């Protein structure tokens, strides 16, 4: 990824940094009696992958949940769920992950009644791949106190049936949280649900259990060649856990954790964000960012759109913050010198965020802020050039477009509508304006595997022949997971490339990425991951 030296034969690591990149014969001169030599055996050696949008703590906790990706039909769902229930008799809630919106087939929505026919005597909660919708059985709804509905903020919904009772579909965090709390896993999800801290400090056993969950996530990331990650939910508690793991010598990846600003917080609460940034600013554990949600997702109709959803009359979705609220928030965060990352999926949400960043620039003056927008699943012709004009990073996920990595086209493409398809997941259009586009997975929403994401970017197919081709070249896709990830964290001068003086963050692969067919890239696996000069994973 170094333009001045696109390829080399050998890399020398000393004291946690790269000391030499070049010919193998010249590298021999660095060898000493204790030098460890790793032979890549013809496999590619790349900069360590930078996972720029992940929910590591939550994803690590979910590794033990029932995984439902690809499960179709009530019979298959029932079989998997009953097997899982039998294997985990002590679970307070039976959680399933990556349950598709069309798990029952086109046109039929999953309800509590379907789940009751499978498991009625224990709480069941199945979560959509995007983590913005949950389907719960009657037992879970009763125990959580939401069977008869719940007052929630705009953008959240306990879907109610004609009988005056909840159907089982829970949209967005406020609606889902009561069910999550039944499981006693609330600390894991505080970073995304409230942005706050545990009501009481955990007992020693709970603290060790939470550290073990985080270690599981770190090991899982290292196994996939990841050496740095930008968490996209956050609180002080996660930083404290990571700092303790670092102190114990067990930190396998470099971690950035933001302050998550959520209602009913006020601008005064940003003082905590500044304090987190000041207290955590090392090369291993850092903050310095504020995460905000502007809307939901397309599939549940909670993304905020300029024009109505193509399949839903006049419905446009609702924003979590008004234009004025977000402009004031962005201006204050920017004034504090902090970076901003905003989840914005619908084109109206994207525009509100761009407008807010422009307002912050006018109020505080232009600076190298590198504010980000996460996802950008639909945008407009007018807003595409504004990313480069405002210096805004487009943080996008190659596994997310319908049709990628096994995702179904429906209901997403019908909700977007044919007229907006050309402006959906528009990586190439944004990149061609000169804007920085960084790639990531959004794990556990999508598989964490950067190589699978690179493949998804390279082999992306158009939904119709007259649409723009947003596929990336192989090296552009790799840059999205390395060079651009470093840039997004103001670290392009020290990581994201195999270059003398840079941090020794490296991944050794099982094969040559330039030689394999694009649709077989996923068969190449990390065999050694090195972070800070230390081996963090070896197959």
Secondary structure, 3 states (H helix, E strand, C coil): CECCECCCCEEEEECCEEEEEECHHHHHHHCCCCCCCCCCCCCCEEECEEEEEECHHHHHHHCCCEECCCCCCHHHHHHHHHHHHHHCCCCCCEEEECCCCCCCCCCCCCCHHHHHHHCCCCCEEEECCCCCEEEECHHHHHHHCCCCCCCCCCCCEEEECCCCCEEEEEECHHHHHHHHHHCCCHHHHHHHHCCCCCCCCCCHHHHHHHHHHHHHHHHHHHHCCEEEEEECCCCHHHHHHHHHHHHCCCCCCEEECCEECCCCCCHHHHHHHHHHHHHCECCCEECCEEEEECCCCCCCCCCCCCCCCCCCCCCCCCCCCCHHHHHHHHHHHHHCCCEEEEEECCHHHHHHHHHHHHHHHHHHCCCCCCCEEEECCECCHHHHCHHHHHCCEEEECCCCCCCCCCCCCCCHHHHHCHHHHHHECCHHHHHCCCCCEEECCCCCCCCCCHHHHHHHHHCCCCCCCCCCCCCCCHHHHHHHCCHHHHHHCCCCCCCCCCCCCCECCEEEECCCCCCCCHHHHHHCCEEEEEECCEEEEEC
